[in-house]
Each structure stands twice: as C-alpha cells, then as structure tokens.
Amino acid sequence: MKVLIPSPLRSYTRASEVESEGTTVAELLANLERRYPGLRFRMVDEQDAIRPHIRVFVNGEQVFDLLHPLHPADSLQIVQALSGG
C-alpha cells in the first residue's frame, strides 16, 4: 500500500512516498522499520503509542490505534506537527 512520508522523516526514506504492507498499522510500521531503521522510533514511543506530535491517517481518516486494521488497497499518510517560535 502507498505510505506518504512527511518532510521531517524523509531523511530515513529518501522519498515522499513509499510502498509497504501489513494487516495493521503496527505491522506496517514494523515493515517500514526493517527497510528504514529508526523511522518507527520517531513515530511510536516506548509504550507502543503513537507519539503526540504524529498523526496517522488511513484513507483520509485519522487513526489512533496501532492495531487498526489495514487492507492492501488502503493509503496511509503520516503527518508530523512542527513547533517552534
């Protein structure tokens, strides 16, 4: 499935869009981690929760649970909030 990568995480993938697979968001992120080491840690904390500054959308709908089911035709978009002053 298509995964859209935000600019701050493209140093891992070297692309704005990658292909990955998994039956849940957690499996998809594990697949991405194998290909792009360090990417998952930037998105998921030590308690296996999506970090507060990361938003994950499946087919345009925000999901909050890493166990959210995925289908091969889905599209996943990762959005990272930026802060500063």
C-alpha positions in Angstrom: 0.0 0.0 0.0 1.0 3.6 -0.5 2.5 5.4 2.5 3.0 9.2 2.4 6.0 10.4 4.4 6.2 13.9 5.9 9.3 16.1 5.1 10.8 15.7 8.6 11.0 11.9 8.2 12.2 11.8 4.6 15.8 11.6 5.8 15.0 7.9 6.6 13.2 7.0 3.4 14.7 9.5 0.9 11.2 9.6 -0.7 7.9 11.3 -0.1 6.0 8.1 -0.9 7.0 4.5 -0.2 5.2 1.2 -0.6 4.7 -1.1 2.4 2.4 -3.8 3.7 0.8 -5.1 6.9 -2.6 -6.1 8.2 -2.4 -3.5 11.0 -0.7 -0.1 11.4 1.7 -1.8 13.8 2.7 -4.4 11.2 3.1 -1.7 8.5 5.4 0.3 10.8 7.4 -2.8 11.6 7.8 -3.4 7.9 9.0 0.1 7.4 11.4 -0.2 10.3 13.1 -3.2 8.7 13.6 -1.1 5.5 14.3 2.3 7.1 15.9 1.7 10.6 15.0 4.4 13.1 11.8 5.5 11.4 9.4 3.7 13.8 11.1 5.2 16.9 10.3 8.7 15.6 6.7 7.8 15.4 6.0 5.4 18.3 7.0 5.9 21.9 8.4 3.3 24.4 4.8 2.4 25.5 3.8 1.5 21.9 1.7 4.6 21.5 1.7 7.0 18.5 3.8 10.0 19.6 1.7 13.1 20.4 3.2 15.1 17.5 2.5 12.4 14.9 -0.9 11.9 13.2 -1.7 8.8 11.1 -4.4 8.8 8.6 -5.8 5.8 6.7 -7.8 6.7 3.6 -8.1 10.3 5.0 -9.4 9.3 8.4 -7.2 9.8 11.5 -6.5 6.6 13.4 -5.2 6.4 17.0 -4.6 2.7 17.5 -1.6 0.8 16.2 -3.9 -2.3 15.9 -6.1 -0.5 13.4 -6.7 -3.0 10.5 -5.4 -2.3 7.1 -6.3 -3.6 3.6 -4.0 -3.8 0.6 -5.9 -1.0 -1.3 -5.6 1.5 1.7 -3.5 4.6 1.6 -1.7 5.7 4.8 -0.5 9.2 5.4 1.9 10.2 8.2 1.7 13.8 9.4 4.2 15.3 11.8 3.4 18.6 13.7 6.2 21.1 13.8 6.7 23.6 16.6 8.9 26.4 17.3 8.9 30.1 17.9 
